[in-house]
Amino acid sequence: MPSPFPGMDPYLECQGYWQDFHTRLLTYCSRALTAVLPRHYAALIEERISLVDLSGERTQVYRPDVAITRGVRGATSPGDRGTLATLEPITIPLALEDLEEVHQRWIEIRKLPDRSLVTVIEILSPTNKVGSGRIEYVEKRNHWIRQPLHLVEIDLLLSGHRVPMRDPLPPADYFAFVSRSDRRPYCDVYAWSIRRALPTIPIPLSNPDPDVVLDLGALFAETYDDAPYAELIDYMAPLDLPLATDDRDWVEAEVRSGLRKPDPEMPG
């Protein structure tokens, strides 16, 4: 059964299926790019494992005081060898971080035969948008935009911080950012609401090769239909995401409408 929404399904985000969806979507994106890229390009999925503090707070360092007492054994003269120094411990909490092992995956388009990096495609995850994970991502992002390469960032999440921009973003629920190396500091921003279908976005390559495109709507449908999300998601559960009241009402109406539709694979 397809998703009940014309575009992004927000329940993937709020019910814990984003990591699985993210991995599958990256695979489909890489496959779609391979089908349209000129033969002298390759689309590769790269991965890095890191420990991310999901609490969003800085780790506190405690410097304990130590109480020193002297037990007297025999004489009390400071030079007396019978004097025994003892340390009494003070119990304090450890500075524990809410660390989680996170697999960061993205797509790199490389030009052959020298495998030079041309374009990086990031589909943002929750760990890219909060806490120390966001700090790490922004540092990586800053490194990329200083290089002579294109950067494409796709944000299909309602929660968390948006990527930093010099000017305010237009009001929207989802974004795609296409930063071309030859147009910086300017960046093309694609913004759309939860009620709209996912757009087709350009993927720039090296000059003079023309852009190729990613049809996000078709890729979302393929990814959603390839997994049992329709059976896994509880569409009757509250949607714990930052949405305007009218958009939340629209989501609930779409769910009710979608659940009333007959399954095309079931006999009538």
Legacy VTK file of the C-alpha trace (Angstrom):
# vtk DataFile Version 3.0
C-alpha trace
ASCII
DATASET POLYDATA
POINTS 268 float
0.000 0.000 0.000
1.443 3.419 -0.925
1.965 6.218 1.556
-1.207 8.215 2.273
0.605 11.482 1.499
1.306 13.122 -1.870
4.859 13.917 -0.773
6.969 13.189 2.288
5.534 10.889 4.973
6.222 12.568 8.347
5.471 9.389 10.282
8.759 7.900 9.064
10.497 10.599 11.095
8.493 10.448 14.303
8.115 6.657 14.652
11.761 5.656 14.433
11.991 4.373 10.854
14.153 7.175 9.491
17.487 5.354 9.697
16.180 2.413 7.675
14.428 4.719 5.205
17.548 6.887 4.876
19.733 3.891 4.011
17.269 2.593 1.418
16.716 6.043 -0.113
20.463 6.605 -0.515
20.727 3.284 -2.334
17.919 4.183 -4.733
19.403 7.637 -5.316
22.792 6.148 -6.126
21.186 3.663 -8.522
19.140 6.393 -10.221
22.234 8.562 -10.645
24.215 5.684 -12.117
21.497 5.258 -14.744
21.728 8.887 -15.957
25.343 9.895 -15.314
27.728 10.072 -18.282
30.027 7.062 -18.452
32.992 9.031 -17.103
31.280 9.533 -13.719
30.572 7.205 -10.796
28.131 7.626 -7.900
29.410 6.027 -4.690
27.917 5.741 -1.208
30.458 6.747 1.435
30.204 5.984 5.159
31.768 7.164 8.393
31.025 5.946 11.910
31.134 8.457 14.748
29.996 8.868 18.341
27.418 11.619 18.646
26.145 13.312 21.809
22.370 13.402 21.342
21.692 15.392 24.487
22.596 18.654 22.818
24.475 19.792 25.914
28.144 20.299 26.575
29.766 17.706 28.755
30.340 19.020 32.272
33.683 18.385 33.902
33.664 18.008 37.679
36.723 18.867 39.762
36.188 17.095 43.130
37.547 18.412 46.387
39.341 15.929 48.615
38.969 15.864 52.399
42.210 14.942 54.217
42.165 13.633 57.741
44.986 12.330 59.912
44.626 9.347 62.124
46.981 9.409 65.121
48.953 6.364 65.986
51.217 7.110 68.946
52.899 10.542 68.974
51.280 13.524 67.234
54.499 15.232 66.141
54.460 16.216 62.418
57.701 14.343 61.927
56.526 11.226 63.684
56.488 8.189 61.381
53.536 6.796 63.318
51.192 9.439 61.863
48.953 7.910 59.120
47.287 10.093 56.455
43.949 8.810 55.118
41.804 10.124 52.211
38.048 10.227 52.585
36.290 10.045 49.186
33.467 12.330 48.158
30.827 10.658 45.966
29.919 12.692 42.872
28.265 11.799 39.565
30.370 10.960 36.523
30.262 13.310 33.543
28.441 10.937 31.209
27.499 11.873 27.658
24.438 10.558 25.872
26.594 9.028 23.166
25.295 6.965 20.296
27.224 5.250 17.514
25.985 6.834 14.295
26.617 5.671 10.746
26.896 8.750 8.519
26.255 7.983 4.838
26.278 10.248 1.806
26.764 10.045 -1.959
29.868 11.213 -3.790
29.976 11.716 -7.547
33.490 11.238 -8.851
34.902 11.858 -12.292
36.857 9.083 -13.989
39.538 8.027 -14.508
41.225 10.106 -11.787
38.282 9.700 -9.331
38.288 13.436 -8.569
35.410 14.481 -6.304
32.829 16.569 -8.185
29.596 16.571 -6.149
28.567 15.581 -2.629
24.908 14.700 -1.935
23.749 14.699 1.677
20.315 13.510 2.802
20.170 14.933 6.313
19.462 12.732 9.336
18.272 13.796 12.810
21.846 13.524 14.112
22.931 16.162 11.557
20.438 18.635 13.029
20.825 18.533 16.833
23.514 18.454 19.527
27.135 17.696 18.829
26.124 15.845 15.660
25.019 19.143 14.134
28.301 20.793 15.158
30.221 17.972 13.483
28.071 18.179 10.355
28.447 21.964 10.039
32.231 21.585 10.304
32.179 18.950 7.553
29.870 21.144 5.474
32.168 24.156 5.865
35.078 22.015 4.712
33.178 20.980 1.578
32.024 24.464 0.583
35.623 25.687 0.745
36.534 23.092 -1.881
35.962 23.370 -5.655
33.056 20.916 -5.570
29.255 21.059 -5.663
27.200 20.343 -2.545
23.573 19.154 -2.575
21.757 18.904 0.760
18.267 17.382 1.037
16.327 18.014 4.258
13.225 15.804 4.514
12.859 16.262 8.279
10.557 18.616 10.166
12.471 18.654 13.458
15.913 20.005 14.288
17.864 22.999 13.010
18.102 23.916 9.350
21.492 24.271 7.697
23.049 27.686 8.405
22.433 30.302 5.716
23.316 34.003 5.539
19.695 35.076 4.933
16.462 33.650 6.402
14.954 30.699 4.586
11.486 30.957 3.030
8.657 29.439 5.095
8.481 25.730 4.219
8.558 22.257 5.718
11.192 20.629 3.506
14.213 21.923 1.617
16.834 21.036 -0.941
19.993 23.166 -1.210
22.079 23.115 -4.392
25.380 24.927 -3.858
27.404 25.140 -7.061
31.123 25.661 -6.657
31.226 28.380 -9.349
28.353 30.411 -7.805
29.330 30.608 -4.152
28.381 32.174 -1.822
24.991 31.911 -3.573
22.926 28.754 -3.227
19.728 27.611 -4.958
17.095 26.766 -2.345
14.127 24.546 -3.209
11.416 24.837 -0.552
8.060 23.093 -0.363
5.296 22.316 2.116
4.220 18.989 3.552
1.152 19.137 1.302
3.130 19.144 -1.956
4.743 16.366 -3.927
8.502 16.037 -3.652
10.271 17.949 -6.463
12.837 16.996 -9.057
16.169 18.665 -8.265
19.262 19.232 -10.430
22.572 17.561 -9.649
25.471 19.607 -11.059
28.535 18.022 -12.641
31.843 19.349 -13.958
31.735 21.872 -16.784
30.851 21.492 -19.587
28.724 18.462 -18.658
25.055 19.369 -18.087
23.178 18.682 -14.864
21.454 15.388 -14.243
18.281 15.266 -12.143
16.948 13.382 -9.145
13.193 12.816 -9.093
12.680 12.823 -5.325
8.989 11.939 -5.634
9.628 8.806 -7.665
12.536 7.804 -5.434
10.449 8.274 -2.288
7.644 6.106 -3.696
10.089 3.379 -4.722
11.754 3.411 -1.298
8.470 3.408 0.616
6.949 0.621 -1.475
10.053 -1.547 -1.165
9.659 -1.850 2.627
6.675 -2.721 4.853
6.317 0.822 6.211
2.558 0.817 5.584
2.243 -2.156 7.951
4.831 -0.942 10.471
3.632 2.641 10.964
0.821 3.351 13.383
-0.979 6.120 11.528
-3.444 6.515 14.387
-0.686 7.561 16.811
-0.122 11.265 17.599
2.260 13.058 15.243
4.912 14.446 17.601
6.526 16.895 15.177
6.607 20.698 14.847
3.666 21.433 12.538
1.201 24.296 12.296
-2.309 23.439 13.474
-3.845 23.599 9.998
-1.089 21.376 8.586
-1.589 18.882 11.420
-5.320 18.811 10.626
-4.457 18.229 6.966
-2.136 15.328 7.884
-4.880 13.659 9.919
-7.360 14.103 7.072
-4.911 12.566 4.581
-4.377 9.600 6.877
-8.130 9.004 7.210
-8.563 9.308 3.454
-5.623 7.020 2.728
-6.818 4.331 5.101
-10.220 4.306 3.402
-8.698 3.637 -0.021
-8.871 -0.033 -1.095
-5.612 -1.915 -1.549
-5.137 -2.329 -5.353
-3.545 -5.733 -4.799
-6.562 -7.071 -2.922
-9.388 -8.669 -4.908
-12.492 -6.487 -5.135
LINES 1 269
268 0 1 2 3 4 5 6 7 8 9 10 11 12 13 14 15 16 17 18 19 20 21 22 23 24 25 26 27 28 29 30 31 32 33 34 35 36 37 38 39 40 41 42 43 44 45 46 47 48 49 50 51 52 53 54 55 56 57 58 59 60 61 62 63 64 65 66 67 68 69 70 71 72 73 74 75 76 77 78 79 80 81 82 83 84 85 86 87 88 89 90 91 92 93 94 95 96 97 98 99 100 101 102 103 104 105 106 107 108 109 110 111 112 113 114 115 116 117 118 119 120 121 122 123 124 125 126 127 128 129 130 131 132 133 134 135 136 137 138 139 140 141 142 143 144 145 146 147 148 149 150 151 152 153 154 155 156 157 158 159 160 161 162 163 164 165 166 167 168 169 170 171 172 173 174 175 176 177 178 179 180 181 182 183 184 185 186 187 188 189 190 191 192 193 194 195 196 197 198 199 200 201 202 203 204 205 206 207 208 209 210 211 212 213 214 215 216 217 218 219 220 221 222 223 224 225 226 227 228 229 230 231 232 233 234 235 236 237 238 239 240 241 242 243 244 245 246 247 248 249 250 251 252 253 254 255 256 257 258 259 260 261 262 263 264 265 266 267
